[in-house]
Amino acid sequence: MKLNCDMGEAFGTWEMGLDTQIMPYVDQANVACGFHASDPLTMANTVALAKQHNVSIGAHPGYPDLVGFGRRNMDIAPAELKAIIQYQIGALKGVCESQNTQLDYVKPHGAMYNQMMADNAILETVMQAVNELDASLPLMVGAVPEAPAIKKLAKKYGLTVWFEAFADRLYTDEGRLTPRKEPNAIHASYALIEKQAKQLCESGTVTSSSGKTLVIHADTICVHGDGDHAIEAVTKLRQIVDTFNQQENK
């Protein structure tokens, strides 16, 4: 099990997240590529920070929506969506190469991520975009009940998929993330985050908003670095994930 975090989401002098404090605790950094957040210097600094701590670097492309932080749904034609994604991945790949490191995977951001998990046509466009640019890059997607169908679609495009679960988000009965605008969509207490992470690791399940137990086979757990409990959560989640991995390797 890996631990990932969205990073590099500052913009100019506007700061977002606690990247410097959190980077040492995670395995994977999903680095914003300039459309929903970030800028060239922020990207360069974030890549340097990840390299310093031997953290795997992923492109985190989003919709062209700086004002809405990429969290607003957009209706974009497939050809344009592919170009938007490839532009951002290419930019971060170039930053990585300039620092003698490499881009390791792709994880779409916000509304793009949620829409691709709800609409197979959008998911297929995302896969096409990655395939055309660099099919060796794994695509990080949500760990959902339809995982076998997603694997089958990824195979069509020669892609590896990594399934991701969330320690700090409430799940619906359908195995999707509860929209942020709804009550309790983000766990307000560190205790809930810890409980969900342990459940994910120990039983491969999460408890939905109505109390339903959902099977979630995840390769990586996301923790957000901008919450009230970010530092406390990520340090404890590191311990939980390490303990689980040690037990799995016995």
Backbone as a ProteinNet text record, in pm:
[ID]
protein_1_A
[PRIMARY]
MKLNCDMGEAFGTWEMGLDTQIMPYVDQANVACGFHASDPLTMANTVALAKQHNVSIGAHPGYPDLVGFGRRNMDIAPAELKAIIQYQIGALKGVCESQNTQLDYVKPHGAMYNQMMADNAILETVMQAVNELDASLPLMVGAVPEAPAIKKLAKKYGLTVWFEAFADRLYTDEGRLTPRKEPNAIHASYALIEKQAKQLCESGTVTSSSGKTLVIHADTICVHGDGDHAIEAVTKLRQIVDTFNQQENK
[TERTIARY]
84.3	0	88.5	51.3	123.5	38.3	102.9	35	64.2	-43.6	-23.4	-91.3	-44.5	-98.1	-92.3	-196.7	-198.2	-109.2	-16.3	82	109.2	187.7	222.5	102.1	7.1	-116.7	-120.5	-3.5	4.9	-6.8	-19.1	-23.8	35.8	155.8	222.9	252.3	208.8	231.7	123.3	20.1	-88.3	-47.2	-45.9	0.3	-116.5	-92.1	-193.2	-122.9	-171.4	-114.1	10.5	55.8	172.7	277.1	315.4	400.8	532	598.7	729.4	720.8	616.4	601	552.8	471.1	407.5	490.9	568.2	643.3	724.5	790.8	871.6	790.9	659.2	577.2	504.9	508	429.8	519.3	455.4	526.6	510.8	397.8	363.3	310.6	366.3	322.6	251.1	122.8	44.8	60.9	141.8	182.9	93.9	29.6	-55.8	25.3	-41	30.7	-7.3	-73.3	-94.6	-233.9	-324.7	-457.6	-557.3	-554.1	-642.9	-568.4	-436.8	-350	-206.4	-114.4	29.1	71.4	200.5	264.9	403.4	476.6	604.3	702.5	716.5	811.7	763.3	634.1	579.7	600.3	579.2	602	747.6	838.4	981.3	1020.7	970.6	1003.1	945.6	825.8	762.2	834.7	875.7	953.6	1085.7	1150.5	1276.9	1256	1145	1114.9	1088.6	1014.6	987.1	1115.3	1198.9	1326.3	1412.5	1413.6	1491.8	1453.1	1321.9	1272.4	1243.9	1293.2	1274	1127.3	1044.4	900.6	867.7	787	745.7	660.5	682.8	616.5	509.2	389.2	279.2	224.4	180.3	115	-28.9	-73	-207.7	-283.9	-318.8	-385.8	-530.1	-575.5	-712.7	-775.7	-900.8	-969.2	-909.9	-921.6	-872.5	-965.3	-946.3	-1041.2	-969.3	-882	-809.3	-902.5	-1007.2	-1099.6	-1172.9	-1213.9	-1287.1	-1200.5	-1068.3	-972.7	-997.8	-1049.5	-1069.8	-1177.6	-1262	-1364.9	-1503.5	-1511.1	-1638.6	-1643.7	-1753.7	-1768.9	-1764.3	-1703.9	-1695.7	-1733.1	-1798.7	-1836.3	-1737.5	-1639.9	-1531.5	-1527.6	-1517.6	-1511.8	-1389.3	-1399.8	-1289.1	-1154.4	-1151.9	-1024.2	-960.5	-1042.7	-990.2	-945.2	-1021.6	-985.4	-852	-832.7	-703.8	-590.1	-610.6	-505.6	-475.2	-580.3	-564.2	-480.6	-510.6	-439.3	-294.6	-274.6	-140	-50.7	-107.8	-33.6	23.4	-60.5	-18.4	82.2	56.7	151.4	286.7	282.8	406.8	486.6	416.2	484.6	557.2	488.8	551.6	661.8	641.2	745.7	873.2	857.2	971.9	1042.5	965.2	1023.7	1103.3	1045.5	1116.3	1248.4	1243.8	1365.1	1471.9	1428.9	1525.9	1600	1539.4	1600.6	1656.1	1674.2	1731	1651.8	1520.1	1432.7	1322.8	1224.9	1126.3	984.2	892.3	750	709.6	634.6	606.6	463.1	366.8	227.4	141.6	11.5	-84	-205.3	-247.2	-370.9	-450.1	-562.2	-644.3	-694.4	-726	-766.5	-916.1	-969.7	-1099.9	-1214.2	-1278.1	-1395.4	-1361.1	-1242.9	-1202.7	-1199.3	-1142.8	-1132.8	-1272.4	-1357.1	-1492	-1575	-1563	-1639.9	-1591.8	-1461.4	-1413.5	-1456.7	-1473.3	-1517	-1667.3	-1739	-1884.2	-1924.8	-1833.7	-1866.3	-1755	-1785	-1683.1	-1626.6	-1706.8	-1658.1	-1545.6	-1561.6	-1456.4	-1334.6	-1357.9	-1247	-1167.4	-1236	-1167.5	-1086.6	-1139.7	-1064.5	-937	-947.6	-830	-726.6	-773.1	-681.4	-615.8	-692.4	-637.3	-527.9	-552.2	-454.9	-323	-330.5	-209.2	-140.1	-218.2	-162.8	-84.6	-140.8	-76.7	51.1	56.8	174	282.6	244.1	341.4	264.4	247.3	168.6	235.3	360.2	427.8	386.2	317	274	145.9	147	24.3	-76	-204.6	-311.7	-375.1	-378.2	-439.9	-589	-672.4	-817.4	-878.7	-1007.2	-1075.8	-1098.1	-1081	-1111.2	-1262.8	-1326.8	-1472.8	-1515	-1643.2	-1690.1	-1668.9	-1661.7	-1644.8	-1497.5	-1411.5	-1268	-1234.3	-1296.4	-1262.9	-1287.8	-1397.1	-1427.5	-1324.9	-1278.2	-1176.9	-1045.5	-1009.4	-887.3	-895.4	-1012.6	-1032.2	-1016.2	-1073.3	-1061.5	-916.5	-846.4	-706.1	-620.4	-651.8	-576.6	-588.6	-705.6	-728.8	-628.9	-589	-496.5	-354.9	-330.5	-196.7	-151.1	-245.8	-213.6	-223.4	-141.6	-154.2	-240.2	-331.5	-410.2	-377.2	-367	-350.8	-480.1	-535.7	-661.9	-637.8	-709.9	-688.6	-812.7	-790.2	-897.1	-862.9	-963.2	-944.8	-969.5	-874.6	-887.4	-974.6	-985.7	-1052.3	-1181.7	-1235.7	-1358.9	-1468.2	-1592.8	-1708.3	-1752.1	-1780.3	-1823.1	-1975	-2029	-2171.5	-2193.1	-2318	-2348.9	-2304.8	-2283.7	-2240.7	-2088.5	-2018.3	-1873.3	-1805.7	-1878	-1823	-1798.9	-1718.8	-1695.6	-1818.6	-1858.1	-1968.5	-1928.1	-2010.2	-1975.6	-1941.1	-1839.9	-1790.7	-1896.4	-1995.2	-2097.8	-2197.1	-2194.9	-2287.2	-2227.9	-2313.5	-2265.5	-2177.8	-2073.7	-1985.2	-1909	-1898.8	-1827.6	-1679.3	-1624	-1484.2	-1483.4	-1412.2	-1409	-1351.1	-1428.1	-1388.7	-1293.7	-1287.5	-1201.9	-1090.5	-977.3	-865.2	-901.7	-983.9	-1021.5	-1092	-1176.1	-1246.5	-1150.1	-1053.5	-953.8	-871.9	-828.3	-750	-832	-956.2	-1043.1	-1061.9	-1086.1	-1108.8	-982.1	-867.4	-740.8	-713.3	-736.9	-716.6	-809.6	-934.6	-1031.8	-990	-940.6	-894.8	-779.3	-685	-568.1	-598.8	-673.9	-694.4	-799.2	-904.3	-1011.4	-1042.9	-979.5	-1007.7	-1149.3	-1202.3	-1339.5	-1347.4	-1458.1	-1493.1	-1639.7	-1678.1	-1817.3	-1880	-1992	-2056.6	-2135.2	-2192.5	-2268.5	-2387.9	-2443.3	-2558.8	-2517.9	-2387.7	-2339.5	-2314.3	-2323.1	-2300.1	-2149.8	-2110.8	-1971	-1942.6	-1846.5	-1812.4	-1672.3	-1656.2	-1524.4	-1446.5	-1330.4	-1244.7	-1102.7	-1063.6	-927.7	-838.7	-759.9	-679.4	-530.3	-460.7	-314.5	-249.6	-325.9	-272	-383.7	-349.4	-445.7	-408.7	-508.2	-485.7	-515.1	-427	-451.5	-431.6	-520.8	-509.2	-423.2	-338.4	-240.7	-282.7	-412.3	-457.1	-566.8	-589.6	-695	-647.3	-743.6	-710	-623.9	-636.3	-563.7	-452.8	-408.6	-318.8	-191.6	-118.9	8.2	-15	-110.4	-141	-187	-269.7	-323.2	-214.6	-131.2	-32.7	73.1	110	208.7	151	25.7	-36	-65.2	-108.5	-134.5	-6.3	105.3	234	258.6	229.1	247.4	153.6	28	-71.3	-30.5	8.2	47.9	175.4	271.7	396.2	369.8	284	249.9	182.6	90.1	21.3	120.2	209	305.9	401.7	440.4	530	462	333.1	258.4	239.4	217.4	197.7	327.2	439.7	568.3	626	557.8	607.6	591.4
-119	0	125	222.7	348.9	460	571.9	690	804.8	866.9	976.3	1103.8	1216	1346	1442.2	1524.8	1629	1743.8	1785.4	1885.5	1986.3	2087.1	2189.4	2271	2290.6	2358.5	2505.9	2562.6	2707	2775.3	2907.2	2981.3	3119.1	3139.9	3267.6	3283.9	3396.4	3422	3361.5	3302.9	3240.3	3098.8	3069.1	2939.1	2844.7	2716.3	2612.8	2486.2	2428.2	2302.9	2320.6	2208.7	2207.4	2113	2139.3	2047.7	2016.1	2117.2	2095.1	2000.5	2016.2	1930.5	1791.2	1779.3	1651.3	1563	1622.9	1544.2	1429.8	1446.9	1335.9	1212.9	1226.1	1115.2	1037.5	1085	1019.9	946.3	857.5	782	845.3	913.5	964.7	1107.8	1196.6	1336	1362.9	1397.3	1431.6	1581.7	1618.9	1758	1831.1	1938	2019.8	2074.9	2087.2	2120	2254.7	2341.4	2477.1	2515.4	2418.1	2454.7	2478.9	2394.7	2418.6	2488.8	2479.9	2542.3	2529.3	2593.6	2589.2	2683.7	2692.7	2775.7	2714.9	2758.2	2693	2684.7	2792.2	2790	2696.8	2698.9	2608.9	2464	2435.1	2299.8	2259.4	2347.9	2318.5	2296	2379.4	2366.4	2237.9	2201.3	2080	1955	1955.4	1843.4	1830.7	1942.3	1940.1	1883.7	1922	1874.4	1724	1678.2	1534.8	1456.2	1508.8	1443.2	1434.7	1541	1544.4	1432.4	1400.5	1300.7	1165.4	1147.4	1021	981.8	1080.6	1058.4	1049.1	951.1	931.9	1049.9	1095.4	1215.8	1179.1	1230.2	1207.4	1337.7	1337.5	1455.4	1459	1577	1595.1	1697	1658.9	1754.2	1779.6	1902.4	1937.2	2019.3	2055.8	2141.6	2282.5	2359.5	2498	2586.4	2584.1	2646.4	2691.5	2792	2841.7	2899.3	2969.1	3031.6	2926.4	2819	2713.6	2601.1	2616.3	2515.9	2380.8	2382.7	2258.9	2168.9	2223.8	2140.8	2158.7	2234	2253.9	2169.8	2097.7	2013.8	2098.9	2043.9	2112.2	2014.9	2065.6	1986	2016.6	1928.3	1952.9	1841.3	1877.6	1779.1	1690.1	1562.8	1468.7	1516.4	1571.7	1615.8	1725.5	1818.9	1926.5	1873.3	1780.7	1724.3	1651.1	1574.8	1507.7	1608.6	1715.8	1817.4	1883.1	1911.9	1973.4	1883.8	1755.5	1660	1644.1	1626.2	1604.8	1727.5	1845.3	1969.8	1974.1	1938.9	1945.9	1837.2	1715.8	1607.5	1639.6	1688.6	1722	1828.8	1927.2	2034.2	1980.1	1898	1845.1	1746	1670.6	1577.1	1653.8	1767.9	1850.7	1904.3	1946.8	1994.8	1882.7	1762.6	1649	1622.5	1620.7	1592	1699.1	1823.6	1931.3	1914.4	1836.3	1812.6	1670.5	1606.7	1471.5	1372.1	1385.5	1286.8	1253.9	1174.5	1129.4	1140.1	1146.9	1142.3	995.9	957.2	815.2	771.5	864.6	825.5	949.4	928.3	1037.2	1016.3	1122.5	1119.9	1247.9	1239.2	1358.6	1418.9	1547.2	1623.7	1654.4	1664	1723.4	1676.8	1774.2	1744.5	1651.4	1666	1576.1	1432.2	1413.1	1280.9	1225	1306.7	1259.9	1229.6	1313.7	1290.7	1166.8	1141.2	1021.5	894.7	903.8	786.7	763.3	863.9	851.2	828.6	854.1	849.8	777.3	658.7	579.1	648.6	731.6	802.5	898.1	968.1	1059.1	980.1	870.4	785.7	735.3	697	646.7	757.9	879.2	991.4	1016.7	1009.3	1026.5	918.7	795.7	685.9	705.2	751.8	778.9	885.3	988.1	1096.5	1045.1	961.6	907.2	811.3	727.1	630.3	697.6	804.4	873.2	945	987.5	1061.3	968.1	875.8	782	668.2	557.7	445.5	374.5	409.3	347.4	412.2	526.2	594.6	531.1	476.8	425.7	539.1	504.6	600.3	567	664.3	645.3	677.3	581.7	596.8	557.9	588.4	554.8	405.5	355.8	216.2	204.3	147	138.7	-5.1	-37	-173.8	-218.5	-122.8	-156	-173.6	-198.8	-210.3	-309.1	-427.5	-520.3	-460.6	-385.3	-322.8	-214.9	-142.7	-39.3	-102.8	-213.8	-285.7	-331.3	-378.3	-425.7	-310.8	-193.5	-77.9	-30.7	-32.4	9.6	-82	-209.9	-306.4	-273	-223.3	-184.1	-77.4	8.8	117.4	90.1	-31.3	-68.2	1.6	35.3	110	24.5	59.3	5.6	101.6	48.8	135.6	105.2	211.8	200.4	248.8	168.2	203.7	276.3	384.8	476.3	485.2	483.4	506.9	632.4	686.1	811.1	789	834.4	819.5	928	1042.3	1157.4	1198.2	1108.8	1139.9	1038.5	1085.7	999.5	935.5	806.5	734	719.3	720.6	694.5	543.3	499.5	357.3	295.4	379.1	330.6	320.5	354	345.7	466.4	578.3	702.7	800.6	903.8	1006.4	1094.8	1123.8	1215.4	1354.3	1421.2	1555.5	1649.3	1732.6	1821.2	1918.1	1950.9	2046.4	1985.1	1851.9	1785.8	1776.1	1769.3	1762.9	1640.3	1659.7	1552.2	1483.3	1549.6	1489.4	1468.9	1558.8	1548.1	1521.7	1419.2	1385.3	1501.3	1544.6	1661.6	1627.6	1501.6	1465.4	1372	1384.7	1296.7	1152.3	1130.3	994.1	920.4	989.8	927.7	891.8	980.3	954.6	831.2	823.5	707.6	578.7	586.3	468.2	417	508.7	467.5	409.7	468.4	417.3	276.5	253.7	120	19.2	59.3	-30.5	-65.2	34.2	11.5	-87.6	-71.6	-157.6	-297.2	-302.8	-429.5	-518.2	-458.9	-541.4	-512	-408.9	-374.8	-327.5	-257.2	-206.9	-64.3	4	130.8	123.4	210	218.1	339.5	317.6	425.4	517.5	621.3	720.5	660.2	549	486.4	368.2	344.9	235	106.3	109.4	-7.9	-34.6	-160.6	-197.6	-224	-151.9	-162.7	-220.1	-314.1	-371	-274	-232.5	-137.6	-193.7	-245.1	-297.1	-183.7	-127.1	-9.9	-41.5	27.5	19.5	135.1	244	365	440	508.6	587	733.9	816	959.8	1030.3	1120	1209.3	1351.1	1440.4	1578.3	1659	1743.3	1816.3	1955.9	1987.1	2122.2	2125	2012.5	2007.4	2049.9	2063.5	2105	2001.1	1875.6	1768.8	1711.5	1787	1732.8	1671.5	1743.7	1692.5	1574.1	1587.3	1478.4	1355.2	1376.7	1265	1194.2	1269.8	1205.5	1129.8	1178.2	1105.9	973.5	976	852.5	757.6	810.8	726.5	659.2	728.8	668.7	544.4	556	443	328.2	361.8	259.3	184.9	259.8	198.7	115.7	166.7	91.6	-38.9	-32.6	-153	-256	-210.9	-301.2	-364	-285.3	-336.7	-436.8	-411.3	-503.4	-638	-633.2	-756.8	-833.1	-759.8	-823.6	-889	-834.9	-885.9	-998.9	-1034.1	-1140.7	-1277.3
0	0	0	-82.5	-88.3	-28	1.8	52.6	-43.6	-96.6	-191.6	-144.8	-198.5	-159.1	-277.6	-293.9	-396.1	-349.6	-435.2	-395	-506.3	-473.5	-570.4	-613.7	-524.5	-561.2	-520.3	-495.6	-475.8	-611.8	-610.6	-737.2	-713	-768.3	-743.4	-594.9	-539	-396.5	-308.3	-371.8	-295	-257.4	-127	-80.3	-54.3	-80.4	-59.2	-14.2	93.4	139.3	223.7	278.5	366.9	307.8	185	110.1	181.2	232.9	294.3	413	493.7	611.5	576.8	472.8	441.7	349.7	261.3	162.7	222.7	337.7	390.9	429.4	441.7	490.9	381	257.8	152.6	52.8	-23.4	-125.9	-263.5	-284.1	-416	-404.7	-486.5	-489.3	-621	-612.8	-731	-753.7	-851.4	-868	-968.8	-922.5	-1008.7	-1125.1	-1240.4	-1364.6	-1425.5	-1349	-1396.8	-1439.8	-1457.2	-1505.5	-1391.9	-1288.8	-1174.2	-1061.4	-1065.2	-964	-1013.4	-944.3	-970.4	-1082.7	-1099.6	-1201	-1224.2	-1325.6	-1356.3	-1239.3	-1163	-1051.8	-941.3	-912.5	-811.1	-852.2	-980	-1029.7	-1010.6	-1046.3	-1033.8	-888.6	-798.9	-656.9	-597.7	-641.5	-589.6	-637.7	-764.7	-817.2	-741.2	-713.8	-639.6	-498.8	-434.8	-299.9	-300.9	-401.4	-412.2	-436.1	-523.1	-552.1	-426.2	-348	-224.1	-128.6	-125.7	-31.1	-97.4	-221	-293.8	-306.2	-334.6	-350.8	-499.3	-535.2	-673.9	-720.4	-843.7	-895.2	-997.4	-974.3	-1065.8	-1119.3	-1245.8	-1303.1	-1254.7	-1214.1	-1157.4	-1242.5	-1366.7	-1456.1	-1415.4	-1436.7	-1404.2	-1514.2	-1494.1	-1590.3	-1585.8	-1693.9	-1695.4	-1612.3	-1480.6	-1388.2	-1261.1	-1274.6	-1158.1	-1053.1	-1096.8	-1001.8	-918.9	-983.1	-913.2	-863.1	-872.9	-827.1	-893.7	-1014.6	-1089.4	-1034.4	-948	-884.6	-946	-1056.7	-1124.5	-1251.5	-1268.6	-1387	-1513.8	-1617.6	-1746	-1856.9	-1959.1	-2075.8	-2187.4	-2205.7	-2300.2	-2403.8	-2529.6	-2637.9	-2620.3	-2659.9	-2639.9	-2693.4	-2812.9	-2870.4	-2785.8	-2737.9	-2654.1	-2518.7	-2461.6	-2332.2	-2341.4	-2446.7	-2465.4	-2471.5	-2546.2	-2559.5	-2425.2	-2348.7	-2216.1	-2124.4	-2126.7	-2042.1	-2087.7	-2216.4	-2268.9	-2249.6	-2262.1	-2241	-2099.6	-2002.1	-1862.3	-1826.7	-1873	-1846.1	-1909	-2031.1	-2100.3	-2029	-1973.4	-1901	-1778	-1700.7	-1579.7	-1614	-1720.2	-1763.9	-1798.5	-1864	-1896.6	-1773.7	-1673.9	-1547.9	-1481.3	-1480.1	-1419.9	-1491.1	-1622.5	-1699.6	-1678.4	-1659.1	-1637.2	-1505.2	-1412.7	-1282.2	-1270.2	-1385.5	-1388.9	-1304.6	-1311.3	-1248.4	-1348.3	-1308.4	-1405.5	-1352.4	-1446.7	-1416.1	-1409.5	-1305.4	-1282.7	-1310.7	-1308.7	-1325.7	-1348.6	-1370.9	-1391.7	-1301.1	-1234.6	-1157	-1184.9	-1257.2	-1281.5	-1150.7	-1157.1	-1039.2	-1036.8	-916.4	-891.3	-978.9	-1045	-1126.2	-1242.2	-1300.3	-1408.3	-1357.8	-1240.4	-1178	-1151.6	-1089.5	-1055.5	-1179	-1282	-1403.5	-1479	-1478.7	-1548.7	-1476.2	-1344	-1268.9	-1282.1	-1328.5	-1345.3	-1490.5	-1583.9	-1726.6	-1801.3	-1852.2	-1920.5	-2044.1	-2109.3	-2228.4	-2191.2	-2078.2	-2031.8	-1986.7	-1916.1	-1872.2	-1991.9	-2097	-2215.8	-2282.7	-2283	-2339.2	-2259.8	-2127.3	-2041.5	-2073.1	-2087	-2118.7	-2254.9	-2351.6	-2483.8	-2475.2	-2394.8	-2380.4	-2325.1	-2221.2	-2160.9	-2257.5	-2321.9	-2417.3	-2528.9	-2584.5	-2696.1	-2654.7	-2529.3	-2483	-2431.8	-2342.5	-2286	-2217.9	-2288.7	-2237.2	-2119.8	-2090.1	-1976	-1843.8	-1850.6	-1728.5	-1674.5	-1552.8	-1493.3	-1469.8	-1475.6	-1449.5	-1315.9	-1226	-1095.2	-1105.7	-1064.4	-1071	-938.1	-921.8	-798.3	-784	-662.8	-633.6	-618.3	-718.5	-723	-751.2	-729.6	-755.8	-900.3	-994	-1135.3	-1175.1	-1078.6	-1105.8	-1217.5	-1224.5	-1333.8	-1472.2	-1487.7	-1616.9	-1649.8	-1548.5	-1570.2	-1613.3	-1551	-1590.4	-1735.9	-1774.3	-1911.4	-2010.6	-1976.6	-2063.1	-2071.1	-1958.4	-1955.6	-2042.3	-2040.4	-2121.1	-2269.4	-2309.7	-2449.1	-2493.2	-2399.5	-2431.6	-2381	-2338.5	-2296.1	-2169.6	-2083.4	-1962	-1836.7	-1739.2	-1604.3	-1523.5	-1441.8	-1354.4	-1208.9	-1131.5	-986.6	-923.2	-833.1	-770	-638	-622	-509.8	-421.2	-291.5	-194	-114.3	-44.9	29	178.1	257.6	402	463.1	394.3	455.3	385.5	301	230.5	262.4	267.1	291.4	159.8	163.6	44.9	39.9	-82.4	-102.5	-105.7	-106.6	-113.3	-245.3	-347.1	-478.2	-490.1	-381.6	-383	-444.2	-451.2	-504	-389.1	-417	-315.7	-303.2	-181.2	-158.1	-205.9	-288.6	-337	-221.9	-243.4	-138.5	-85.6	-168.9	-125.1	-27	-11.8	78.7	219.2	322.1	461	485.7	563.8	607.7	494.2	379.6	267	297.6	379.7	422.1	571.8	613.3	755.9	837.2	935	1013	1126.9	1163.7	1276	1233.6	1300.6	1272.4	1303.9	1408.3	1447.5	1334.4	1260	1147.9	1035	1011.1	907.1	942.1	1066.6	1111.3	1102.2	1144.5	1141.8	999.2	905.7	767	705.1	736.2	683.2	734.3	861.6	918.4	853.7	832.6	770.1	627.7	553.9	417.1	413.6	504.5	507.2	560.9	669.2	737.7	673.3	615.3	558.7	413.3	355.4	216.8	195.7	295.7	287.9	340.7	309.2	371.9	412.4	503.2	544.9	478.7	408.3	333.8	426	366.7	443.3	517.1	467.1	532.1	619.4	630.7	713.4	638.4	506.7	424.1	410.7	418.1	402	254.9	199.3	57.8	42.6	-48.7	-75.8	-164.5	-117.1	-189.1	-194.6	-310.5	-325.2	-377.5	-288	-323.1	-325.5	-415.4	-421.7	-347.1	-330.5	-268.8	-197.3	-90.7	-12.8	-24	-54.6	-66.9	64.7	101.7	214.8	163.4	198.3	152.3	248.5	191.2	270.6	310.4	296.2	327.9	433.3	500.4	600.8	738.4	829.4	966.3	1038.2	995.8	1064.1	976	877.2	775.7	833	915	967.3	1059.2	1149.7	1242.2	1165.3	1064.5	987.4	909	839.8	752.2	832.4	949.6	1030.3	1080.9	1122	1169.8	1053.7	942	825.4	777.3	787.9	752.6	838.3	967.3	1058.8	1022.9	991.7	957.5	831.4	728.7	601.9	619.2	692.9	714.2	789.4	890.8	967.1	877.9	795.2	701.9	604.8	548.5	450.8	514.3	638.5	708.7	730.1	765	786.7	656.2	547	417	367.1	408.6	359.3	445.4	554.1	640	571.8
[MASK]
++++++++++++++++++++++++++++++++++++++++++++++++++++++++++++++++++++++++++++++++++++++++++++++++++++++++++++++++++++++++++++++++++++++++++++++++++++++++++++++++++++++++++++++++++++++++++++++++++++++++++++++++++++++++++++++++++++++++++++++++++++++++++

